[in-house]
Amino acid sequence: MFIFKILSALIWNIVIFGGLLFLPAGTLNWWRSWVLLGVVVVGTVATMIGVFRDDDALLQERLKPPIQEEQPLSDKILASLLIVSFLGLIAFIPLDVFRFHLFAPPKAFASLLGLFLFIIGWGIISLSFKVNTFAATAVKHQADRQQTVIDNGVYSIVRHPMYAGAVLTMVGMSLWLESYAAALLAIAPTIILVIRIQFEEQFLRQELQGYDSYIQKVRYKLFPYLW
């Protein structure tokens, strides 16, 4: 049964990344995209085995749609905008690389740095899942699961490590696939994440006991020493 879940996750990620990259490109002859897809496959399997095999409750939570009934209206709007902007960013990369050519492509070092950032970002997201069994797709109070504040692991460094990892993957993916324009465009979903953090923290301070103390303990929201 778990093998089936791994295969489902693989198919889902391949369809998203592969489809949104190769279809707008109009070609399969794009080795950088194949490398990225290989990293996504390895990362998906590693995350499924390393995290979700031992936390089926989290897996079931992550399988729920990003828009849910108990979710605040503000988060329904922000989650929708985030999904659209993220998927749009992926699709924009091949358009820029093969058609627009808005900027000169990054040099080899910057491009390799992008792949490194993508891998680091994916790892941070996985570590977030590893320590936070309440990492739902929607902002809500999971009273049915007796939700508590998570303050260990990567959550002892910043309050929203999963979002930090997402920013690194978006910027890293853009650089590796040689689109400075997409790296700049990643500002759009990042701004949405920043706004979502504000609403999410306001909600958690009202609904989740101990979150006020957590805010005092961990000062930074997204990136250490920055914000």
C-alpha positions as CSV (number, residue, x, y, z in Angstrom):
1,M,0.0,0.0,0.0
2,F,2.8,2.4,0.8
3,I,4.5,1.6,-2.5
4,F,1.3,2.7,-4.2
5,K,1.4,6.0,-2.3
6,I,5.0,6.6,-3.4
7,L,4.1,5.9,-7.0
8,S,1.2,8.3,-6.7
9,A,3.4,11.0,-5.3
10,L,5.9,10.4,-8.1
11,I,3.3,10.6,-10.8
12,W,1.9,13.8,-9.4
13,N,5.2,15.5,-9.2
14,I,6.3,14.3,-12.6
15,V,3.1,15.5,-14.2
16,I,3.4,19.0,-12.5
17,F,7.1,19.6,-13.1
18,G,7.4,17.7,-16.3
19,G,4.2,18.9,-17.9
20,L,4.7,22.6,-16.9
21,L,8.4,22.5,-18.1
22,F,8.4,20.4,-21.3
23,L,5.0,21.4,-22.8
24,P,5.7,25.1,-22.9
25,A,9.2,24.4,-24.1
26,G,7.8,22.4,-27.0
27,T,10.7,20.0,-26.8
28,L,12.1,17.1,-24.7
29,N,15.6,18.1,-25.6
30,W,16.3,20.0,-22.5
31,W,18.9,18.3,-20.3
32,R,18.7,20.7,-17.4
33,S,15.0,20.1,-17.0
34,W,15.7,16.3,-17.0
35,V,18.3,16.8,-14.3
36,L,15.8,18.8,-12.2
37,L,13.1,16.2,-12.8
38,G,15.6,13.5,-11.6
39,V,16.2,15.5,-8.4
40,V,12.5,15.8,-7.9
41,V,12.0,12.0,-8.3
42,V,14.9,11.3,-5.8
43,G,13.6,13.9,-3.4
44,T,10.0,12.6,-3.6
45,V,11.1,9.0,-2.8
46,A,13.4,10.2,0.0
47,T,10.7,12.3,1.6
48,M,8.1,9.7,1.3
49,I,10.3,7.0,2.9
50,G,12.0,9.3,5.4
51,V,9.0,11.2,6.6
52,F,5.6,9.9,5.5
53,R,6.2,6.2,6.0
54,D,6.3,6.8,9.8
55,D,3.6,9.5,9.9
56,D,0.5,8.4,8.1
57,A,-1.6,11.1,9.8
58,L,0.5,13.8,8.3
59,L,0.3,12.1,4.9
60,Q,-3.4,12.0,5.1
61,E,-3.5,15.7,6.0
62,R,-1.2,16.6,3.1
63,L,-3.5,14.8,0.7
64,K,-6.4,17.0,1.6
65,P,-7.2,19.9,-0.8
66,P,-5.5,23.3,-0.1
67,I,-9.0,24.9,0.2
68,Q,-11.0,23.5,3.1
69,E,-14.2,24.3,4.9
70,E,-12.7,25.2,8.3
71,Q,-10.0,27.4,6.7
72,P,-10.3,31.2,7.2
73,L,-11.5,33.0,4.1
74,S,-8.2,35.0,3.9
75,D,-6.2,31.8,3.7
76,K,-8.5,30.4,1.0
77,I,-7.7,33.4,-1.1
78,L,-4.0,33.4,-0.4
79,A,-3.6,29.6,-0.9
80,S,-5.3,29.9,-4.3
81,L,-3.1,32.8,-5.3
82,L,0.0,30.9,-4.1
83,I,-0.9,27.8,-6.1
84,V,-1.5,29.9,-9.3
85,S,1.7,31.9,-8.9
86,F,3.8,28.8,-8.2
87,L,2.5,26.9,-11.2
88,G,2.7,30.0,-13.3
89,L,6.4,30.4,-12.3
90,I,7.2,26.9,-13.4
91,A,5.5,27.4,-16.8
92,F,7.1,30.8,-17.3
93,I,10.7,29.3,-17.1
94,P,10.6,27.4,-20.5
95,L,8.8,30.3,-22.1
96,D,11.6,32.6,-21.1
97,V,14.4,30.1,-21.9
98,F,13.1,29.1,-25.4
99,R,11.1,32.2,-26.5
100,F,11.4,35.4,-24.5
101,H,15.1,35.5,-23.7
102,L,14.5,38.5,-21.4
103,F,18.0,38.3,-19.9
104,A,21.3,36.6,-20.7
105,P,21.4,33.2,-19.1
106,P,23.2,32.8,-15.8
107,K,26.9,31.8,-15.8
108,A,27.8,28.2,-14.8
109,F,28.4,29.1,-11.2
110,A,25.1,30.8,-10.7
111,S,23.3,28.0,-12.4
112,L,24.9,25.3,-10.3
113,L,24.2,27.5,-7.2
114,G,20.6,27.3,-8.3
115,L,20.5,23.5,-8.3
116,F,22.2,23.6,-4.9
117,L,19.5,26.0,-3.6
118,F,16.7,23.8,-5.0
119,I,18.1,20.7,-3.2
120,I,18.6,22.6,0.0
121,G,15.1,24.0,-0.2
122,W,13.6,20.6,-0.8
123,G,15.6,19.3,2.2
124,I,14.3,22.0,4.5
125,I,10.8,21.3,3.5
126,S,11.3,17.6,4.2
127,L,12.8,18.4,7.6
128,S,9.8,20.6,8.3
129,F,7.5,17.6,7.6
130,K,9.8,15.4,9.8
131,V,9.3,17.4,12.9
132,N,5.9,18.9,12.3
133,T,3.1,16.4,12.0
134,F,0.6,19.2,11.9
135,A,2.1,20.7,8.6
136,A,-1.3,20.9,6.8
137,T,-1.9,22.4,3.4
138,A,-4.4,24.8,4.9
139,V,-4.2,27.2,7.9
140,K,-6.5,25.8,10.5
141,H,-6.6,24.6,14.1
142,Q,-6.3,20.8,14.1
143,A,-8.2,20.3,17.4
144,D,-9.2,16.8,16.3
145,R,-5.4,15.9,16.2
146,Q,-4.7,17.7,19.4
147,Q,-2.4,20.2,17.7
148,T,0.5,21.6,19.7
149,V,3.2,24.2,19.0
150,I,6.3,22.7,17.3
151,D,9.5,24.4,18.4
152,N,12.2,21.9,17.7
153,G,14.4,21.0,14.7
154,V,14.2,23.6,11.9
155,Y,11.3,25.2,13.8
156,S,13.8,26.3,16.4
157,I,15.6,28.4,13.8
158,V,12.7,30.1,12.0
159,R,8.9,29.9,12.6
160,H,8.1,29.0,9.0
161,P,10.9,26.8,7.6
162,M,8.7,25.1,5.1
163,Y,8.0,28.5,3.4
164,A,11.7,29.3,3.5
165,G,12.4,26.1,1.7
166,A,9.8,26.9,-0.9
167,V,11.4,30.2,-1.6
168,L,14.8,28.5,-2.1
169,T,13.3,25.9,-4.4
170,M,11.6,28.6,-6.6
171,V,14.7,30.7,-6.9
172,G,17.0,27.7,-7.3
173,M,14.9,26.1,-10.0
174,S,14.9,29.3,-12.0
175,L,18.6,29.8,-11.8
176,W,19.4,26.1,-12.7
177,L,17.1,26.3,-15.7
178,E,18.9,29.5,-16.7
179,S,16.2,32.1,-16.3
180,Y,17.1,35.2,-14.4
181,A,13.6,36.6,-15.3
182,A,12.0,33.7,-13.5
183,A,14.2,34.2,-10.5
184,L,12.9,37.7,-10.3
185,L,9.3,36.6,-10.9
186,A,9.7,34.3,-7.9
187,I,9.2,37.5,-5.9
188,A,5.4,37.2,-6.6
189,P,4.8,33.9,-4.8
190,T,7.3,35.0,-2.1
191,I,5.2,38.1,-1.4
192,I,2.1,36.0,-1.2
193,L,3.9,33.7,1.3
194,V,4.9,36.7,3.4
195,I,1.3,38.0,3.5
196,R,0.1,34.5,4.3
197,I,2.6,34.3,7.2
198,Q,1.1,37.5,8.7
199,F,-2.5,36.1,8.6
200,E,-1.3,32.6,9.7
201,E,0.5,33.9,12.8
202,Q,-2.5,36.1,13.7
203,F,-4.7,33.0,13.5
204,L,-2.4,30.8,15.4
205,R,-1.9,33.3,18.2
206,Q,-5.7,33.3,18.7
207,E,-6.3,29.6,18.3
208,L,-3.2,27.7,19.3
209,Q,-2.2,27.7,23.0
210,G,1.5,28.5,23.4
211,Y,2.1,30.2,20.1
212,D,2.6,33.6,21.7
213,S,5.4,32.1,23.8
214,Y,6.9,30.4,20.6
215,I,7.0,33.8,18.9
216,Q,9.0,35.2,21.8
217,K,11.4,32.2,21.7
218,V,12.0,32.1,17.9
219,R,12.4,35.6,16.6
220,Y,12.7,35.1,12.9
221,K,9.8,34.2,10.6
222,L,11.4,33.1,7.4
223,F,15.1,33.6,7.2
224,P,17.5,33.9,10.2
225,Y,18.8,37.5,10.8
226,L,16.7,38.9,8.0
227,W,13.0,38.5,8.9
